[in-house]
Amino acid sequence: MTSTHPLHGPDYESVPPGPVEVELRLTQRVLAETAPLNIHSHNDMLKAAVLLDCRVRALVAALDAEQGERR
């Protein structure tokens, strides 16, 4: 039997996000880089999932930070 571990736990601390424009540009770059990967390749899809998860989390954090600055 294989045990699993969550990618992020309740005590997970991420790196503070950059400006929204930078995070958006980096997310777009990762989308472009992962688009041609082989959907039938487990390794390619795992790579894409991890890269996209990291970028989307950073983008959402940047948007949240910007929203907080506007309040």
CORVENKA-V718014 format. One record per pair of residues at least 4 apart in sequence whose ideal C-beta (glycine too) atoms are under 7 Angstrom apart, sorted by the first residue. I is the first residue (numbers start at 0). J is the second residue. Records with the same first field share a line. If there is no record, write none. Layout:
I: J / J
This chain:
7: 11
13: 56 / 60
16: 22 / 57 / 60 / 61 / 64
17: 21 / 22 / 61
18: 61
19: 23 / 61 / 62 / 65
20: 24
21: 25
22: 26 / 57 / 58 / 61
23: 27 / 58
24: 28
25: 29 / 54
26: 30 / 54 / 55 / 58
27: 31
28: 32
29: 33 / 50 / 51 / 54
30: 34
33: 47 / 50 / 51
36: 40 / 43 / 46 / 47
37: 43
38: 44
40: 44
41: 45
42: 46
43: 47
44: 48
45: 49
46: 50
47: 51
48: 52
49: 53
50: 54
51: 55
52: 56
53: 57
54: 58
55: 59
56: 60
57: 61
58: 62
59: 63
60: 64
61: 65
62: 66
63: 67
64: 68
65: 69
